Amino acid sequence: MSRTGEDVLAGVGPRLRALRRARGATLKDLATETGLTPSTLSRLENGKLRPTLEQLLPLARAHGVPLDDLVAAPPTGDPRIHLRPVRRSGLVLVPLTRRAGGVQAYKVIHPPAGRAPTMDPQTHEGYEWFYVLNGQVRLVLGEQEFRLGPGEAAEFDTRVPHWIGSAGSEPAELLTLFGPQGERAHLPASGA
């Protein structure tokens, strides 16, 4: 096996331990879920046992991660983005970009107005642009308030106190671009 292959397998144990601990599971709990013995799981986590596909498949299922994540497989050049929604402060955020830094794109789903978090305007470095895909959106920007519907967009400096939420009884879905200070969404001039 190549040195790279050995390095990949050597990193599996610490990733398995971190995933198990993040879930708050014991070796015994994981053994029940996977059909592997606690001793085998311990030896895998400590790097004393080289993992096999037959061991990794039930572990990936139990932890709810792709097999590629367990072995830290290198990128294959696949341009597709594998969406992994995140719930934060009552919102569902679906990252649409996977590189760090620069402009980040998200699909953001705001809960209906009656179930939204309380309005608490925030400020932070950066610049934000959003486009309303579905629903009605309420944007509070400084002392001003705006209502936007499907097909409308807004762009603002995030150092201005702001709050975004659903303005209706249905969830509001937005396509959001967020970038470091000074970056803005630009459209080419007509004819360009």
Salt bridges, closest charged atoms under 4 A:
GLU6 OE1 - ARG3 NH1 3.15
ASP7 OD1 - ARG3 NH2 3.19
GLU33 OE2 - ARG23 NH2 2.63
GLU45 OE1 - ARG17 NE 3.90
GLU45 OE2 - ARG20 NE 2.66
ASP69 OD2 - ARG84 NH2 3.11
ASP78 OD2 - ARG80 NH2 2.68
GLU145 OE2 - ARG138 NE 2.99
GLU145 OE2 - ARG147 NH2 3.34
ASP157 OD2 - ARG159 NH2 2.67
GLU173 OE1 - LYS107 NZ 3.03
